[in-house]
Amino acid sequence: RENSSENILSSANRLLLHEGRLMLVESTRLLDVYLFLFEDFLLITKIKRNKKKYGGSDTSLIPVCPSLTPELQSFIREGGFCTVLDQPIPLDRLILKNVEPL
């Protein structure tokens, strides 16, 4: 929703605590997601792979932010990207539970 999350990522003082890949169970399918845990909210992004090949260009030369994990850097260099799956989840509204693996 544009109004409520318009400037949510713009804080220069926001601290990234952890990031990583996860498989999200969505009804009857598994979704490959990448999570970003900030000090005040959790951002869930959907991992997408670019199916187009860039006419012989060397994707290893694409500049990538050095603060990203090596896994995410290589994924971006391979033409992948992340799109926000849903609104960020404020940590004061988040409940975590341990569950048994499938």
C-alpha distances in whole Angstrom, upper triangle without the diagonal:
4,6,6,6,8,11,11,14,16,18,22,23,21,23,23,25,25,23,25,25,24,24,22,23,21,23,26,25,25,22,23,20,20,19,19,20,20,21,18,16,16,14,15,15,17,20,21,25,26,28,30,33,33,37,39,37,37,33,35,35,31,30,28,27,30,28,27,29,31,30,26,28,31,28,26,30,30,27,25,21,18,15,12,12,9,7,11,13,15,18,19,18,19,22,24,27,30,30,33,33,33
4,6,6,5,9,10,13,14,17,20,22,20,23,23,25,26,24,26,26,26,27,24,26,24,26,29,28,27,24,25,22,22,21,20,21,20,22,19,17,18,16,17,17,19,22,22,25,26,29,30,32,32,36,38,36,36,33,34,34,30,29,27,26,29,27,26,29,31,30,27,28,31,28,26,29,30,27,25,21,19,15,13,14,12,10,12,15,16,20,21,20,21,25,27,30,33,33,36,36,36
4,6,6,9,10,13,14,16,20,21,20,23,23,26,27,26,28,28,28,29,27,28,26,29,32,31,30,27,28,25,24,23,21,22,21,22,19,17,18,17,19,19,22,25,26,29,30,32,33,36,36,39,41,39,39,36,37,37,33,32,30,28,31,29,28,31,34,33,29,31,33,31,29,32,33,31,28,24,22,18,16,17,14,11,13,15,16,20,20,19,21,25,27,31,33,34,38,37,38
4,6,8,8,12,13,15,18,19,18,20,21,23,24,23,25,26,26,27,25,26,25,27,30,29,28,26,26,23,22,20,19,19,18,19,15,14,15,15,17,18,21,24,25,29,30,33,34,37,37,40,42,39,39,36,37,37,33,31,29,27,30,27,27,29,32,31,28,30,32,30,28,32,33,30,28,24,21,18,15,15,12,9,10,12,12,16,16,15,18,21,24,27,30,31,35,35,35
4,6,5,8,10,12,16,17,15,17,18,20,21,20,22,23,23,25,23,25,23,26,29,28,27,23,23,20,19,17,16,16,15,16,13,12,13,12,14,15,18,21,22,26,27,30,31,33,33,37,38,36,36,32,33,33,29,28,25,23,26,24,23,25,28,27,24,26,29,26,25,28,29,27,24,21,17,15,12,13,11,7,8,11,11,15,16,16,17,21,23,26,29,30,33,33,34
4,6,8,9,11,15,17,15,18,19,22,23,22,24,25,26,27,25,28,26,29,32,30,29,26,25,22,21,19,18,19,17,18,16,15,16,14,16,17,19,22,23,26,27,30,31,33,32,36,38,35,35,31,33,32,28,27,25,23,26,24,23,26,29,28,25,26,29,27,25,28,29,27,24,21,18,16,13,15,13,10,11,14,15,18,19,19,21,24,26,30,32,33,36,36,37
4,6,5,8,11,13,12,16,16,20,21,21,23,25,26,28,26,29,28,31,34,32,30,27,26,23,21,19,17,17,15,16,14,13,15,14,17,17,20,22,24,27,27,31,32,33,33,36,38,35,34,31,32,31,27,25,23,21,24,21,21,24,27,27,24,25,28,26,24,27,29,27,25,21,19,17,14,17,15,12,12,14,14,17,19,19,21,24,26,30,32,34,37,36,37
4,6,7,11,12,10,13,14,16,18,18,20,22,23,25,23,26,25,28,31,30,28,24,24,20,18,16,13,14,11,12,10,10,12,11,14,15,18,21,23,26,27,30,31,33,33,37,38,35,34,31,31,31,27,25,22,20,22,20,20,22,25,25,22,23,27,25,23,27,28,26,24,20,17,15,13,15,13,10,8,11,11,13,15,16,17,21,22,26,28,30,33,33,34
4,6,8,10,8,11,11,14,16,15,18,20,21,24,23,26,25,29,31,29,27,24,22,19,16,14,11,12,10,12,11,10,11,10,13,13,17,19,21,23,24,28,29,31,30,34,35,32,31,27,27,27,24,21,19,16,19,16,16,19,22,22,19,20,23,22,20,23,25,23,21,17,15,14,12,15,14,11,9,12,12,15,17,18,18,22,23,26,28,30,33,32,34
4,6,9,8,12,13,16,18,18,21,23,25,27,26,30,29,33,35,33,31,27,26,22,20,18,15,15,12,14,13,13,15,14,17,17,20,22,23,26,26,30,31,32,31,35,35,32,31,28,28,27,24,21,19,17,19,17,17,21,24,24,21,21,25,24,22,24,27,25,23,20,18,17,15,18,17,15,13,16,15,17,20,21,21,25,26,30,32,34,36,36,37
4,5,6,9,11,15,17,18,21,24,25,28,27,31,31,34,36,34,32,29,27,23,21,18,15,14,11,12,11,12,15,14,18,19,22,24,26,28,29,33,34,35,34,37,38,35,34,30,30,29,26,23,21,17,19,17,18,21,24,25,22,23,26,25,23,26,29,27,25,22,20,19,17,20,19,16,14,16,15,16,18,20,21,24,25,29,31,33,36,36,38
4,6,8,11,14,17,18,21,24,26,29,29,32,33,36,38,36,34,30,28,25,21,19,16,15,12,12,13,15,17,16,20,20,24,25,27,29,30,33,34,35,34,37,37,34,32,29,29,27,24,21,19,16,17,14,16,19,23,24,21,21,25,25,23,25,28,27,25,22,21,21,19,22,22,19,17,19,17,18,21,23,23,26,27,31,32,35,37,37,39
4,6,10,12,16,17,21,24,26,29,29,32,33,36,39,37,34,31,29,25,22,19,15,14,11,10,11,13,16,16,20,21,25,26,28,30,32,35,36,37,36,40,40,36,35,31,31,30,27,24,21,18,18,15,17,20,23,24,22,23,26,26,25,27,30,29,27,24,22,23,21,23,22,20,17,18,16,17,18,21,21,24,25,29,31,33,36,36,38
4,7,10,12,14,18,21,22,26,25,29,29,33,35,33,30,27,25,22,18,16,12,11,7,7,8,10,12,13,16,18,22,23,25,28,29,33,34,35,35,38,38,35,33,30,29,29,26,23,20,17,17,14,15,17,21,22,20,21,24,24,23,26,28,27,25,22,20,20,18,20,19,17,14,15,13,13,16,18,18,21,22,25,27,29,32,32,34
4,6,9,12,15,19,21,24,24,28,29,32,34,32,29,26,24,20,17,14,10,9,6,6,8,10,12,13,16,18,21,22,25,27,29,33,34,35,34,38,38,35,33,29,28,28,25,22,19,16,16,12,13,15,19,20,18,19,23,22,22,24,27,26,24,21,19,20,18,21,20,18,15,15,14,13,16,18,18,20,20,23,25,27,30,30,32
4,6,8,11,15,17,20,21,24,26,29,31,29,26,23,21,17,13,11,7,6,4,6,9,10,10,11,13,15,18,19,22,24,26,30,31,32,32,35,35,32,30,27,25,26,23,21,17,14,14,10,10,12,15,16,14,16,19,19,19,22,24,23,21,19,16,18,16,18,18,17,13,14,14,13,16,18,17,19,18,22,23,25,27,27,29
4,7,11,14,16,20,20,24,25,29,31,28,25,23,20,17,14,11,8,6,5,6,10,10,10,12,14,16,19,20,23,25,28,31,33,34,34,37,37,34,32,28,27,28,26,23,19,17,16,12,12,12,16,16,15,17,20,20,21,23,25,25,23,20,18,20,18,19,20,18,15,15,14,12,16,17,16,17,16,19,20,22,25,24,27
4,7,11,12,16,17,21,23,26,28,25,22,20,17,14,11,8,6,5,7,9,12,11,10,11,12,14,17,17,20,22,25,28,30,31,32,35,35,32,30,26,25,26,24,22,18,16,15,12,10,10,13,13,13,15,18,17,18,21,22,23,20,18,16,18,17,18,18,18,15,15,15,13,17,18,16,17,15,18,18,20,22,21,24
4,7,10,13,15,18,20,24,25,23,19,16,14,11,7,5,4,6,9,12,14,12,10,9,10,11,13,13,17,19,21,25,27,27,28,32,31,29,27,23,22,24,21,20,16,14,14,11,9,8,11,10,9,12,15,14,15,18,19,19,16,15,13,15,14,15,16,17,14,15,16,15,19,19,16,18,16,18,18,20,22,20,22
4,7,10,12,16,18,22,23,20,16,14,11,8,6,5,7,9,12,15,17,15,12,11,10,10,12,11,15,16,20,22,25,26,27,30,30,28,26,22,21,23,21,20,17,16,16,13,10,8,11,9,8,12,13,12,14,17,17,18,15,14,12,14,14,15,17,18,16,16,18,17,21,21,18,19,16,18,18,18,20,18,20
4,7,10,13,15,19,19,16,13,10,7,6,4,6,9,12,15,18,19,17,13,12,10,10,10,9,12,14,18,20,23,24,26,29,29,27,25,22,21,24,22,21,18,18,18,16,13,11,12,9,9,13,13,11,14,17,16,17,13,13,11,13,14,14,16,18,16,17,19,19,22,22,19,19,17,18,17,17,18,16,17
4,6,10,12,16,16,14,10,8,6,5,6,7,11,12,16,19,20,17,13,12,10,10,10,10,13,16,19,21,25,26,28,31,31,30,28,25,25,27,25,25,22,21,22,20,16,14,16,13,13,16,17,14,17,20,19,19,16,15,13,15,14,13,15,17,16,16,19,18,21,20,17,17,15,15,15,14,15,13,14
4,7,9,13,13,10,6,6,5,6,9,10,14,16,19,22,22,19,15,14,11,11,10,10,13,16,19,21,24,26,28,32,32,31,30,26,26,29,27,27,24,24,25,23,20,18,19,15,15,19,19,16,19,21,20,20,17,16,14,15,15,13,15,18,18,17,21,20,23,21,18,18,16,16,15,14,14,11,11
4,6,10,11,8,6,5,6,7,10,10,14,15,19,22,21,18,14,13,10,11,10,11,14,17,20,22,25,28,30,33,34,33,32,28,29,31,29,29,26,26,27,25,21,20,22,18,18,21,22,19,20,24,22,22,18,17,15,15,14,11,13,16,16,15,19,18,21,19,16,16,14,14,14,13,14,12,12
4,6,7,6,5,6,9,10,13,14,18,19,22,25,24,20,17,16,13,14,12,14,17,19,23,24,27,30,32,36,36,36,35,31,32,35,32,33,29,29,31,29,25,24,25,22,21,25,25,22,24,27,25,25,21,20,18,17,17,13,15,18,18,17,21,21,23,20,17,17,15,15,15,12,13,12,10
4,6,5,6,7,10,11,15,15,19,20,23,26,25,21,18,16,13,14,12,14,16,19,22,23,27,29,32,35,36,36,35,32,33,35,33,33,30,30,32,30,27,26,27,24,23,26,26,23,24,28,26,25,21,20,18,17,15,12,13,16,17,17,21,21,23,20,18,18,17,17,18,16,17,15,14
4,6,8,10,14,15,18,19,22,24,27,29,28,24,21,20,17,17,16,18,19,22,25,26,29,32,35,38,39,39,38,35,36,39,36,37,34,34,36,34,30,30,31,27,26,30,30,26,28,31,29,28,25,24,21,20,19,15,16,19,20,20,23,24,26,22,20,20,19,19,19,17,17,16,14
4,7,10,14,16,19,21,24,26,29,31,30,27,23,22,19,19,17,18,19,21,24,24,28,31,34,37,38,38,38,34,36,38,36,37,34,35,36,35,31,30,31,27,27,30,29,26,28,31,28,28,24,24,22,21,21,17,19,22,23,23,26,27,29,26,23,23,22,21,21,18,18,16,13
4,7,10,12,16,18,22,24,27,30,29,25,22,20,17,16,14,15,16,18,21,21,25,27,30,33,34,34,34,31,32,35,32,33,31,32,33,32,28,27,27,24,23,26,26,22,24,27,25,24,21,20,19,18,18,15,17,21,22,22,25,26,28,25,23,23,21,21,21,18,18,15,13
4,7,9,13,15,19,21,24,27,27,23,19,18,14,14,11,12,14,16,19,20,24,26,29,32,32,32,31,28,29,32,30,31,28,28,30,28,25,23,24,20,20,23,22,19,21,24,22,22,18,18,16,16,17,14,16,20,20,20,24,24,27,24,21,21,19,19,18,16,16,14,12
4,6,10,12,16,18,21,25,24,21,17,15,11,10,8,8,10,13,16,18,21,23,26,29,30,29,29,25,26,29,26,27,25,25,26,25,22,20,21,18,17,20,20,16,18,21,19,19,15,15,13,13,13,10,13,17,17,18,22,22,25,23,20,20,19,19,19,18,18,16,15
4,7,10,14,16,20,23,23,20,16,14,10,9,6,6,9,11,14,16,19,21,24,27,28,27,26,22,23,26,23,24,21,22,23,22,18,17,18,14,13,17,16,13,15,18,16,16,12,12,10,12,12,11,14,17,17,18,22,22,25,23,21,21,19,20,20,18,19,16,16
4,7,10,13,16,19,19,16,12,10,7,6,5,5,9,12,15,18,21,23,24,28,28,27,26,22,23,25,22,22,19,19,21,19,16,15,16,13,12,15,16,13,14,17,17,16,12,11,8,9,10,9,11,14,14,15,18,18,22,20,18,19,17,19,19,18,19,17,17
4,7,10,13,17,17,14,11,8,6,5,6,6,10,13,16,19,21,23,24,28,28,26,25,21,21,23,20,20,17,16,17,16,12,11,13,11,9,13,14,11,12,16,16,15,12,10,7,9,9,10,12,14,13,14,17,17,21,20,17,19,17,19,19,19,21,19,20
4,6,10,13,14,11,7,6,5,6,9,10,14,16,19,22,25,26,27,31,31,29,28,24,24,25,23,22,18,17,18,15,12,12,15,13,11,15,16,14,15,19,19,19,15,13,10,11,10,10,11,12,10,11,13,13,17,17,14,16,14,17,17,18,20,19,20
4,6,10,11,8,6,5,7,8,11,12,16,18,21,24,26,28,28,32,32,30,28,24,24,25,22,21,17,15,16,13,11,11,15,13,11,14,17,15,16,19,20,20,16,14,11,12,10,12,13,12,10,11,12,12,16,16,14,16,15,18,19,20,23,22,23
4,7,8,6,5,6,9,11,15,16,19,22,25,28,30,32,32,36,36,33,31,28,27,28,25,24,20,17,18,14,13,13,17,16,15,17,20,19,19,22,24,23,20,18,15,15,13,14,14,13,10,10,10,9,13,14,12,14,13,16,17,19,22,22,24
4,5,5,6,8,11,13,17,18,22,24,27,30,32,33,33,37,37,34,33,29,28,29,26,24,20,17,18,14,14,15,19,18,17,19,22,21,21,24,26,25,22,19,16,17,14,16,15,14,10,10,9,9,12,14,13,15,15,19,20,23,25,25,27
4,6,8,11,14,17,21,22,25,28,30,34,36,37,37,41,41,38,36,32,32,32,29,27,23,20,20,17,17,18,21,22,20,22,25,25,24,27,29,29,26,23,20,20,18,19,18,16,12,11,9,8,11,13,12,15,15,19,21,23,26,27,29
4,7,10,14,16,20,22,25,28,31,34,36,38,38,41,42,39,38,34,33,34,31,28,25,22,23,19,19,20,24,24,22,24,27,26,25,29,30,30,26,23,20,20,17,18,16,13,10,9,6,6,8,10,10,14,15,19,21,24,27,27,30
4,7,10,13,17,19,22,25,28,31,33,35,35,39,40,37,36,32,32,32,29,27,24,21,22,19,18,19,23,22,20,22,25,24,23,27,28,27,24,21,17,16,13,14,12,10,6,5,4,5,8,9,9,12,13,17,19,21,25,25,27
4,7,10,13,16,19,22,25,28,30,32,33,37,37,35,33,30,29,30,27,26,22,20,21,18,16,17,20,19,17,20,23,21,21,24,25,24,21,18,15,14,11,11,10,9,6,5,6,7,10,10,9,11,12,15,17,19,22,22,23
4,6,10,13,16,19,21,25,27,29,29,33,34,32,30,27,27,28,24,23,20,18,20,17,15,16,19,18,15,18,20,18,18,22,22,21,18,15,11,10,7,8,8,7,5,6,9,10,14,13,12,14,15,18,19,21,23,23,24
4,7,10,13,16,19,22,24,27,28,31,32,30,29,25,26,27,24,23,20,19,21,18,16,16,19,17,14,17,19,16,17,21,21,19,16,13,9,9,6,6,7,8,7,8,12,13,16,15,13,15,15,17,18,19,21,20,21
4,6,9,13,15,18,21,23,24,28,29,27,26,22,23,24,21,21,18,17,19,18,15,15,17,15,12,15,17,14,14,17,17,16,12,9,6,5,4,5,8,10,10,12,15,16,20,18,17,19,18,20,21,21,23,22,22
4,6,10,13,15,18,20,22,26,27,25,25,21,22,24,21,21,19,19,21,20,16,17,18,15,13,16,16,13,13,17,16,14,11,8,5,5,6,6,9,12,13,15,18,20,23,21,19,21,20,22,22,22,23,21,21
4,7,10,13,15,17,19,23,23,22,21,18,19,21,18,19,16,17,19,19,15,15,15,12,10,13,13,9,10,13,12,11,7,6,5,7,9,9,13,16,16,18,21,22,26,24,22,24,22,24,24,23,24,22,22
4,7,9,12,14,16,20,21,20,19,16,18,20,17,19,17,18,21,20,17,17,17,14,12,14,13,10,10,13,11,9,6,5,6,7,11,11,15,18,19,21,24,26,29,27,25,27,26,27,27,27,27,25,24
4,6,9,11,13,16,17,17,16,13,15,18,15,17,16,18,21,21,18,17,17,14,12,13,12,8,9,11,8,6,4,6,9,11,14,15,19,21,22,25,28,29,32,31,29,30,29,30,30,29,29,26,26
4,6,8,10,13,15,14,15,12,15,16,14,17,16,19,21,22,19,20,19,16,14,15,13,10,10,11,8,5,5,8,10,12,16,17,21,23,24,27,30,31,35,34,32,34,32,34,34,33,33,30,29
4,7,10,12,14,14,15,13,16,18,17,20,19,22,25,26,23,23,21,19,17,18,16,13,13,13,10,8,9,11,14,15,19,20,23,26,27,30,33,35,38,36,34,36,35,36,36,34,34,31,30
4,6,9,11,12,13,12,16,17,15,19,19,22,25,27,24,24,23,21,19,19,17,15,14,13,11,8,10,13,16,17,21,22,25,28,29,32,35,37,40,39,37,39,38,39,39,38,38,35,34
4,6,8,8,10,10,13,15,14,17,18,22,24,26,24,24,22,20,19,18,16,14,13,12,10,8,11,14,18,20,23,25,28,31,32,34,37,39,42,41,39,41,40,41,41,40,40,36,36
4,6,6,8,8,12,12,12,15,17,21,23,25,23,24,22,21,20,18,16,15,14,12,10,9,12,15,19,20,24,26,29,32,32,35,38,39,43,42,40,42,41,43,42,42,42,39,38
4,6,9,10,14,14,14,18,20,24,26,29,26,27,25,24,23,21,19,19,17,15,14,13,16,19,22,24,28,30,33,35,36,39,42,43,47,46,44,46,45,46,46,45,45,42,41
4,6,9,12,12,13,17,19,23,25,28,26,26,23,23,22,20,18,18,17,14,13,13,17,19,23,25,29,31,34,37,37,40,43,44,47,47,45,47,45,46,46,45,45,42,41
4,6,9,9,10,13,16,20,21,24,23,23,21,21,20,17,16,16,14,11,11,11,15,17,21,24,27,29,33,35,35,38,40,41,45,45,43,45,43,45,44,44,44,41,41
4,5,6,8,11,14,17,19,22,20,21,18,18,18,15,13,14,13,9,10,11,14,17,21,23,27,29,32,34,34,37,39,40,44,43,41,43,42,43,43,42,42,39,39
4,5,5,9,11,14,16,19,17,17,15,15,14,11,10,10,9,5,6,7,11,13,17,20,23,25,29,30,30,33,35,36,40,40,38,39,38,40,39,39,39,36,36
4,6,8,10,13,14,17,15,16,13,13,13,10,8,10,9,6,8,10,12,15,18,21,24,27,30,31,31,33,35,36,40,40,37,39,37,39,38,38,39,36,36
4,6,9,12,13,17,16,17,15,16,15,11,11,13,11,8,10,11,14,16,19,22,25,28,31,32,31,34,36,37,40,41,39,41,39,41,41,41,41,39,39
4,6,10,12,15,14,15,14,15,13,10,10,11,8,6,9,9,12,13,16,19,22,25,27,29,28,31,33,34,37,37,36,38,37,39,39,39,40,37,38
4,7,9,12,12,14,13,15,13,9,11,12,9,8,12,12,13,14,16,19,21,24,27,28,26,29,31,32,35,36,34,37,35,38,38,38,39,37,38
4,6,9,8,10,10,12,9,6,9,10,7,8,11,11,12,12,14,16,19,22,24,25,23,26,28,28,32,32,31,33,32,34,34,35,36,34,35
4,6,6,9,10,12,10,8,11,12,10,11,14,14,14,13,14,17,18,21,23,23,22,24,25,26,29,30,29,31,30,32,33,34,35,33,35
4,5,8,9,12,10,8,11,13,12,12,16,17,16,16,17,20,21,24,26,26,24,26,26,26,30,31,29,31,30,32,32,34,35,33,35
4,7,9,11,10,9,13,14,13,14,18,18,17,16,16,19,19,22,24,23,21,23,23,23,26,28,26,28,27,29,29,31,32,31,33
4,6,8,6,6,10,11,10,12,15,15,14,13,13,16,17,19,21,21,19,21,22,22,26,26,24,26,25,27,27,28,30,28,30
4,5,5,6,9,10,11,12,14,16,14,14,14,17,18,20,22,23,20,22,23,22,26,27,24,26,24,26,25,26,27,25,27
4,6,5,6,9,10,10,12,15,14,14,15,19,20,22,25,26,24,25,27,26,30,30,28,29,27,28,27,28,29,26,28
4,5,5,6,9,10,11,13,11,12,13,17,18,20,22,24,22,24,26,25,29,29,26,27,25,26,25,26,26,23,25
4,6,5,6,9,10,11,9,9,10,13,15,17,20,21,19,21,23,23,27,27,25,26,24,26,26,26,27,25,26
4,5,5,6,9,10,9,10,12,15,17,20,23,24,22,24,26,26,30,30,28,30,28,30,29,30,31,28,29
4,5,5,6,9,9,11,13,17,19,21,24,26,25,27,29,29,33,33,30,32,30,31,30,30,31,28,29
4,5,5,7,5,7,10,13,16,18,21,23,22,24,27,27,31,31,28,30,28,29,29,28,29,26,26
4,5,5,5,6,9,12,15,18,21,22,22,24,27,27,31,31,29,31,29,31,31,31,32,29,29
4,5,7,9,13,16,19,21,24,26,25,28,30,31,35,34,32,34,33,34,34,34,34,31,32
4,6,9,12,16,19,21,24,26,26,29,31,32,36,35,33,34,33,34,33,33,33,30,30
4,7,10,13,17,19,22,24,24,27,30,31,35,34,32,34,32,34,34,33,34,31,31
4,7,10,14,15,19,21,21,24,27,28,31,30,28,30,29,30,30,30,30,28,27
4,7,10,12,16,18,18,21,23,25,28,27,26,28,27,29,29,29,30,27,27
4,7,9,12,14,14,17,20,21,25,24,22,24,23,25,26,26,27,25,25
4,6,9,11,12,15,18,20,23,22,21,23,23,25,26,26,28,26,26
4,6,7,8,12,15,17,20,19,18,20,21,23,24,25,27,25,26
4,7,9,11,15,17,20,18,16,19,19,21,23,22,24,23,23
4,6,8,12,15,17,15,14,17,18,20,22,22,25,24,24
4,6,9,12,14,13,13,16,18,20,23,24,27,26,27
4,6,9,12,11,11,14,15,19,21,22,25,25,26
4,6,9,7,7,10,12,16,18,20,23,23,25
4,5,6,7,10,13,16,19,21,25,25,27
4,5,5,8,10,14,17,19,23,24,26
4,6,8,11,15,18,21,24,26,28
4,7,10,13,17,19,23,24,26
4,7,10,13,15,19,20,22
4,7,10,13,16,18,20
4,7,10,13,15,17
4,6,10,12,15
4,7,9,12
4,6,9
4,6
4
